[in-house]
Amino acid sequence: MEPQHEDGDADDLLRRALLDPDAAAAVALKVNGLALADALTVVFHGRRDLGTIQTYVANGGHGSGEKLGVRDLLRVPIDLDLAETHTRSEAQEAYAAQARTLRDALQAADTVLAIWAEPLEKVAESYVTLVRSVDLDVPLPAHRLMPIALVAPEKHLTVVPVCGARTLAEGRPPMGIACAQQDVAHVYPLPEEPESALTDFIERAADHARRMADRLDAQERSVQRFLEINGDDFPQAG
């Protein structure tokens, strides 16, 4: 899968955490009261042999003992970093602060995405659906922050929160809203005014479509000329 999550690893890491609790641990954090996602569950997973405390986000509020499969987990490269703590209490305080940072980031992105829903419907001139999935059928220029996206199916236009990779010890990660349509994508700052950003993206997509049409036309002309010069009356190269 894309860098945001790894098919074979997520499921196996959590399975091994349960089988070998002395070498690994998985801790869940519920994020409730969201505008679009309703609820999310953050899973922090650490193993001694990995060297990182990896972060996954799943749709819904999952409790202790619930099983989450690979298709439920979105790998988000915003990991816990407790290396600078020296005591158990320091580590607990750092964990709590970093978990709050991620919670706040998720809440902020969810709120902004909710604000984008109506402008997206207006600009796309079609209905908009909320897709709750780890997988998307469009490539993105940045990592996804949560497994939800707004999609205007008639325009094949996807809008999704994205983030930069960093540790939570560095504070809230850089975030934005990515617009994607087939092979065109662009990230806008989180505070960007939705309608102007969407209008800009539609223009970008139209420019890209025109460039592709010109390129295909040029390729077609090139092939036609090649066939012409290799006709029956064209002397063969020596």
C-alpha positions as CSV (number, residue, x, y, z in Angstrom):
1,M,0.0,0.0,0.0
2,E,1.0,3.7,0.0
3,P,3.3,5.0,2.7
4,Q,0.3,6.0,4.8
5,H,-0.2,2.3,5.8
6,E,1.3,-1.0,5.2
7,D,-0.9,-4.0,4.4
8,G,1.1,-6.9,5.8
9,D,2.5,-5.0,8.8
10,A,-0.4,-3.4,10.6
11,D,-2.3,-6.6,11.3
12,D,0.8,-8.6,12.1
13,L,2.2,-6.0,14.5
14,L,-1.0,-5.9,16.6
15,R,-1.3,-9.7,16.5
16,R,2.3,-10.1,17.8
17,A,1.6,-7.5,20.4
18,L,-1.0,-9.7,21.9
19,L,1.1,-12.9,21.6
20,D,4.2,-11.3,23.0
21,P,3.1,-8.7,25.5
22,D,6.6,-8.5,27.1
23,A,8.1,-7.2,23.8
24,A,5.2,-5.0,22.6
25,A,2.3,-3.0,23.7
26,A,-0.8,-1.5,22.0
27,V,-2.8,1.3,23.6
28,A,-6.1,2.7,22.2
29,L,-7.3,6.3,22.5
30,K,-10.9,7.1,21.6
31,V,-11.6,10.5,20.0
32,N,-15.3,11.4,20.3
33,G,-17.6,14.3,19.5
34,L,-16.4,14.8,16.0
35,A,-18.4,16.6,13.3
36,L,-18.0,14.1,10.5
37,A,-16.1,11.0,11.7
38,D,-18.5,10.6,14.8
39,A,-15.7,8.8,16.6
40,L,-12.1,7.6,15.9
41,T,-9.8,5.3,17.7
42,V,-6.1,5.9,17.8
43,V,-3.9,2.9,18.3
44,F,-0.3,3.5,19.5
45,H,1.8,0.4,19.0
46,G,5.3,-0.1,20.2
47,R,7.8,-3.0,19.9
48,R,11.4,-3.0,21.1
49,D,12.6,-4.2,17.7
50,L,10.9,-1.4,15.8
51,G,12.5,1.5,17.5
52,T,9.3,3.6,17.1
53,I,5.9,3.8,18.7
54,Q,3.7,3.7,15.6
55,T,0.4,5.4,15.2
56,Y,-2.7,4.0,13.5
57,V,-6.2,5.5,13.2
58,A,-9.5,3.5,12.8
59,N,-13.0,4.6,12.3
60,G,-15.4,4.2,15.3
61,G,-14.9,4.0,19.0
62,H,-13.2,0.7,19.7
63,G,-12.7,-0.6,23.2
64,S,-10.3,-3.1,24.9
65,G,-10.5,-6.6,23.5
66,E,-12.0,-5.6,20.2
67,K,-10.1,-6.9,17.1
68,L,-9.0,-4.6,14.4
69,G,-7.9,-5.9,11.0
70,V,-5.5,-4.4,8.5
71,R,-8.5,-2.9,6.5
72,D,-9.5,-1.0,9.7
73,L,-6.1,0.6,10.4
74,L,-4.7,3.7,8.7
75,R,-1.0,4.1,9.3
76,V,-0.4,7.8,10.3
77,P,3.3,8.8,10.5
78,I,2.9,10.9,13.6
79,D,4.5,8.7,16.2
80,L,5.0,9.0,20.0
81,D,8.4,9.9,21.2
82,L,9.2,9.3,24.8
83,A,13.0,9.1,24.4
84,E,13.7,12.3,26.4
85,T,11.8,11.1,29.5
86,H,13.8,9.6,32.4
87,T,11.2,8.3,34.8
88,R,7.9,6.5,34.6
89,S,6.0,9.6,35.7
90,E,7.8,11.8,33.0
91,A,6.9,9.2,30.4
92,Q,3.3,9.2,31.5
93,E,3.1,13.0,31.3
94,A,4.8,13.1,27.9
95,Y,2.4,10.4,26.6
96,A,-0.6,12.3,27.8
97,A,0.6,15.5,26.3
98,Q,1.4,13.9,22.9
99,A,-1.8,12.0,22.8
100,R,-3.7,15.3,23.4
101,T,-1.7,16.9,20.6
102,L,-2.9,14.1,18.2
103,R,-6.4,14.3,19.5
104,D,-6.5,18.1,18.9
105,A,-5.1,17.6,15.4
106,L,-7.8,15.1,14.5
107,Q,-10.5,17.3,15.9
108,A,-9.2,20.3,14.0
109,A,-9.0,18.4,10.7
110,D,-12.4,16.9,11.2
111,T,-13.9,20.3,11.8
112,V,-12.3,21.8,8.7
113,L,-13.4,18.9,6.5
114,A,-17.0,19.4,7.7
115,I,-16.7,23.0,6.7
116,W,-15.6,21.9,3.2
117,A,-18.6,19.7,2.6
118,E,-21.1,22.4,1.4
119,P,-18.6,24.3,-0.8
120,L,-17.5,21.1,-2.4
121,E,-21.1,20.3,-3.3
122,K,-21.5,23.8,-4.7
123,V,-18.3,23.8,-6.8
124,A,-18.7,20.2,-8.0
125,E,-22.4,20.8,-8.7
126,S,-23.2,17.3,-7.5
127,Y,-23.9,15.4,-4.3
128,V,-21.1,14.7,-1.9
129,T,-20.6,11.5,0.1
130,L,-18.5,10.8,3.2
131,V,-16.2,7.8,2.6
132,R,-15.0,6.0,5.7
133,S,-12.2,3.8,4.4
134,V,-8.5,3.2,4.8
135,D,-8.2,2.8,1.0
136,L,-8.8,5.5,-1.6
137,D,-8.6,5.1,-5.4
138,V,-6.6,8.3,-6.0
139,P,-2.9,9.0,-5.2
140,L,-2.2,11.7,-2.7
141,P,0.8,14.0,-2.4
142,A,0.9,13.7,1.4
143,H,0.0,11.2,4.2
144,R,-3.6,10.9,5.2
145,L,-4.4,12.0,8.8
146,M,-7.7,10.1,9.2
147,P,-9.6,7.3,7.4
148,I,-12.4,9.6,6.1
149,A,-12.8,11.6,2.9
150,L,-15.3,13.8,1.1
151,V,-16.0,12.5,-2.4
152,A,-18.0,14.1,-5.2
153,P,-18.5,10.9,-7.3
154,E,-19.8,12.6,-10.5
155,K,-16.7,14.8,-10.7
156,H,-14.4,12.0,-9.3
157,L,-13.2,14.6,-6.9
158,T,-11.8,13.6,-3.4
159,V,-11.1,15.9,-0.5
160,V,-9.1,14.5,2.4
161,P,-7.1,15.8,5.5
162,V,-3.4,15.1,5.1
163,C,-0.3,15.7,7.3
164,G,3.4,15.7,7.3
165,A,5.5,13.1,9.0
166,R,7.0,14.0,12.4
167,T,7.0,12.8,16.0
168,L,4.4,14.1,18.4
169,A,7.2,15.4,20.6
170,E,7.7,18.1,18.0
171,G,4.1,19.3,18.5
172,R,1.1,19.4,16.2
173,P,2.1,18.2,12.7
174,P,1.8,20.3,9.6
175,M,-1.7,19.7,8.2
176,G,-3.6,20.5,5.1
177,I,-6.6,19.5,2.9
178,A,-5.7,17.6,-0.2
179,C,-7.9,17.8,-3.3
180,A,-7.4,14.9,-5.8
181,Q,-8.9,14.0,-9.1
182,Q,-7.5,11.0,-11.0
183,D,-3.8,12.0,-11.6
184,V,-4.1,15.6,-10.3
185,A,-3.7,16.5,-6.6
186,H,-2.8,19.6,-4.6
187,V,-2.6,20.3,-0.9
188,Y,-4.1,23.5,0.6
189,P,-3.4,24.9,4.0
190,L,-5.9,23.9,6.7
191,P,-7.2,27.5,7.2
192,E,-7.6,28.0,3.4
193,E,-11.1,29.3,2.3
194,P,-12.7,26.2,0.9
195,E,-14.6,27.7,-2.1
196,S,-11.5,29.6,-3.4
197,A,-9.3,26.5,-2.9
198,L,-11.8,24.3,-4.8
199,T,-12.1,26.8,-7.6
200,D,-8.4,26.9,-7.9
201,F,-8.2,23.1,-8.0
202,I,-10.9,22.8,-10.7
203,E,-8.8,25.2,-12.8
204,R,-5.6,23.2,-12.1
205,A,-7.5,20.0,-13.2
206,A,-8.8,21.7,-16.3
207,D,-5.3,22.9,-17.2
208,H,-3.9,19.4,-16.7
209,A,-6.6,18.0,-18.9
210,R,-5.8,20.4,-21.7
211,R,-2.1,19.6,-21.4
212,M,-2.9,15.9,-21.6
213,A,-5.1,16.4,-24.6
214,D,-2.4,18.4,-26.4
215,R,0.2,15.7,-25.5
216,L,-2.0,12.9,-26.8
217,D,-2.7,14.9,-30.0
218,A,1.0,15.4,-30.5
219,Q,1.7,11.7,-30.0
220,E,-1.0,10.8,-32.5
221,R,0.5,13.1,-35.1
222,S,3.9,11.7,-34.4
223,V,2.6,8.1,-35.0
224,Q,0.8,9.2,-38.2
225,R,4.0,10.8,-39.6
226,F,6.0,7.6,-38.7
227,L,3.5,5.5,-40.6
228,E,3.6,7.9,-43.6
229,I,7.4,7.8,-43.9
230,N,7.4,4.0,-43.6
231,G,4.9,3.5,-46.4
232,D,5.5,1.4,-49.5
233,D,7.0,4.4,-51.4
234,F,9.5,5.3,-48.6
235,P,13.1,3.9,-49.2
236,Q,14.3,1.6,-46.5
237,A,17.2,2.7,-44.4
238,G,20.5,1.1,-45.3
